[in-house]
């Protein structure tokens, strides 16, 4: 049977474990991010999304530049059977509103406070949005917003309770389903 992207990712993560998957710049230096670490974060963010009520086929928007968290978010979204809606960070509020009104996401992920501000401006006009996660968070946050690290931490705490649900969602995925 053909594998889905999340199934392939987790198989490779198990195979390569502590080897670097990607490198990320931090304090002027590039540091390795291992397969194990990325897999742990994908599982945690996936559990957080389930905790937020994300269902199969729901849309989750990512408003971000290319960065490790983008890939983690995309894999976590697919892992729970939802669809990733990528948004260019250069889009203005009017364009974002048009796209989000059309796809009706339940969760949005923003890279920076600047990108989160665009979402704050459009969220009242898109009632489907329940939660916004901000990667580079410097707060303060509205009640429906979470810092990336907080979402990961909340998700990690939910993994034991949601393991069966995550497993069922992964089993239900099919290679020909919409992912993004």
Buried (B, 14 or more C-beta within 10 A) or exposed (E): EEEBBBBEBBEBBEEBEEEBBBEEEEEEEEEEBBBBBBBBBBBBBBBBBBBBEBEEEBBBBBBBEEBBBBBBBBBBBBBBBBBBBBBEBEBEBEBBBEBBEEBBBBBBBBBBBEBBEBBBBBBEEBEBBBBBBBBBBEEEBEEBBBBBEBBBBBBBBBBEEBEEBBEEBBEEBEEEEEBE
